[in-house]
Amino acid sequence: MLARTTKHTPADGSTHWSTRKLAAELGGDISHMTVARIWANHGIKPHRLEGYLASNDPDFEAKAADVIGLYLNPPQHAAVFSVDEKMAIQALDRKDPVLPLTPGRAERHGFEYFRHGTLSLYAAFNTKTGEVLGKTATRHTSAEFVAFLTDIVANQPRGKEIHVIADNLSAHKTKQVDAFLSEHPNLHMHFTPAYSSWLNQVELWFAKIERDVIARGVFTSVPDLKRKLMRYIRKYNEQPQSVKWKYFDPTRRITPDSIVTAH
């Protein structure tokens, strides 16, 4: 009964239940600790909220299977890169000094800051080794994307087959990109379905650099931001970590049988 009641909105207009509010609603001898214990046993977390964005791509399954196939069954003797750009990273400098971590007190940052400009970070995540090829740019146009593809090719043995996984940003699908691909037939582009950035492994690495460097970083200038981003990439590449993907539920829409990786 308690679990069923939790699924319904409280009558007082609140959006969700707290342990004490539900205990009071049920009355009797049920305490808020009992509510918390039952919630824990059933994996119920009313205080948590997760967002989602459903893909409306009519070719979702075929595109997703192609990308997942590159992760699980990559072509032999080929390099597979998950590529994207983290745009408009702000070089924020704190007006007041950072107060360091001390016993019983968290690190503290002042609320006021200076904006010194922004920088974009291009990253190619090697899905086999976990190594990252990174490059910063002041803009994120098709020309910068082509220049980064050029760097990827230059960092691989001549003639090596390369597969690049990218999202559907318009800068990834221009005439400049098409011309580059015509000149480099060993490089193949694979696009994730619309609104499906979670299929791009580099996004997991971007989340890591966001936590480790950007979110709490103090940057005195755009060049300082660039230096700290590139230093992090160099240190990360000393002990890179790949992403291990596997099917937890092969009965879902995309199954191992639907992999259609191009060779």
Secondary structure, DSSP 8 states (H G I E B T S, - for coil): -HHHHHTS--TTS-SS--HHHHHHHH-TT--HHHHHHHHHHHT--TT----------TTHHHHHHHHHHHHHS--TTEEEEEEEEEEEEEEEEESS--B--BTTB--B--S-EEEEEEEEEEEEEETTT--EEEEEES---HHHHHHHHHHHHHTS-TT-EEEEEE---GGGSSHHHHHHHHH-TTEEEEE--TT-GGG-THHHHHHHHIIIIITT---SSHHHHHHHHHHHHHHHTTS--------S-TTSSS-GGG-----
